[in-house]
Amino acid sequence: MLPMLNVEEKSLLRSGWKEFIENGKRPIGVNPVIAASWERSSEWNVDPFLSGNCCILTKSALSEKLRQNKEILDIVKPYMRDMHQALRDLGYMMFLTDAEGWVLHAIGDKNIMDDFRETLDFQLGVSWHESVVGTTAVGIALHHCEPVPFIAEEKYCLILKDRACAAAPIKGADSGTVAVLGLATNLHKVIRLDNTIFALLCAAQAAIENKLQLLQTKETLQVINSRYQKVFENVSDAIVTVDSKGNVRAINSKAAEILSVDPSRVVNCPAADVLGFDPVQLDTGTLFSKPAPSSLQAPKLYIESFPIPGSNGSGSGSVVVVKKPVIVAKHSAENRNKALYTFDDIIGESQAVQEIKQILSKAANESCPVMITGPTGTGKELFAHAVHNAGPRAQGPFIAINCGAIPRELIESELFGYEEGAFTGARKSGHKGKFEQANGGTLLLDEIADMPIDTQVSLLRVLEENKITRIGSYESIPCDVRIISATNSDPRDEVRKGNMREDLFWRLNVISVRLPSLAERREDIYLIIEDLLRRHSRSRGIHYTLHDETKAILDKYNWPGNIRELKNVIERSVVFAQDGVILAKHLPEYLLSASDDAEHDSWFLLEEAERRAVVEALEKSGGNITEAAELLGIARNTLYNKLRKYNIDCLHPEDPEACL
């Protein structure tokens, strides 16, 4: 931003200008921004001694310009009126140009407006571009896309040097300049000229840009709403929409079939009469079940209810998905937003698991971010629960969000919330985002690598400032949240691929652990099986055990689906083991069909892949054990064990004859 000049600087500038006009050489001591503008003006053959502006749009061309810029004019005009009221009788004129420098609107004190019109032919449709009138605040603002404080002596044309002007570019949603807001005065008539006046211009610029951004957000959400409406008309799920008053606004044929109602008769009827649920419950956005009304044949319904922007402008409401009749346990209110597991609930005596528990137990008492990586099904969320419950925030909320499961258009409103009226269909009371819900507790950002890049920018700002701003609001809300992130991919690879910002990675990766696959902790497999069998024994009232043949099959299998797959296999097996003994025939067919040779080959390939990973890490780190362990996401002791296991020399990792 250009500094304002004192008297001595103005005198030096006038001398420099005369030298430039006479000799065409850039003068020493002139601000480079001004000097560059003079040079551009000269290249455009602007007459430094011009007496007026003859570059003006025809009436029809001006009308077209005004039509093209109607949206920005409608937004800016109220701010210009407010500025005029604040500066009334101080000798100022406010004006707006488009991105090409054409004047579209002006307002100000009459004597200044008359002066500019009579002396400079300043009027609507006139060009104030650098190629026409030389160096001005507008021209510099358009060229550099930055606010320009009052300049006068710096101007290229002599006739403009006793007219001071300032300008601020207005940027659109894509960060490109869409207009310039200008402020001008006659140095011989102005009452007051200082940085406070310029600050007022910049404040108006910021407010206008915020309003443009909000308008763009609203338009985007309207497009999303329209898409949801099309989905509603064609989706095969049973859907009912409920307005803010608790009345049914729409119901598709699938829902009408399940509920056994006539769609034409239930629209505008109370949702409680149609669904058998209190509308307050429908607005919670949670999953629950409840006895259906007596008019329905099914004993229970499975209802999924959540707020979502609508396209009819009726305000807040809910979209209700009605599942086919099933019995579902109601989520207890006391468990909502609470972490359910502790480190004691994590089964495993392997060295890898014990080391991870030790690291995360220490991390639990700190407030720094934790990143948990590992293959799908290894229990990343379980460890996140345990970290929360082991720390000082245990009594606070535990909120989890899957960053890859939410449409990119909605993820920011889900994370940061929105205000009343932020978009069509927004709740009247607004909506708390996950950060506000997690205030005083922990927020788990699951599948963090799947978060859209533009949302990562917003997230990084929130993490740095510990404040959020709801969509549709300008107010910052402090948030005291401990962040745990999780991903099943290698975050460093995601950074290299451009899917994750490097600065966000370093912000989240303060303490990191990589959970081993089940194949990497085979000594824990039977411990987990025993725990699962105990749970099923309690719930079913049958004592379950494994036949020796069954145990042998489970021991040999590599479990690519990890703990999640193991749970699936055990749950299936107990269904068929009615006498409590799980036989080989009770296992899934794919386990039985795997031959011993195939299993052996698979295990050999897994070990070879692990050995290769260790070798590559040592090569990248130049044999540095600490760096290699960090690259692998394991502890130093674990790496030493693997070096001994595969007979790898950290200094000569590729030499098969080398030994530790």
Summary of the structure (lengths in Angstrom):
residues: 660
radius of gyration: 34.3
end to end distance: 62.4
largest distance: 106.5
contacts: 2096
relative contact order: 0.06
helix: 47%
strand: 16%
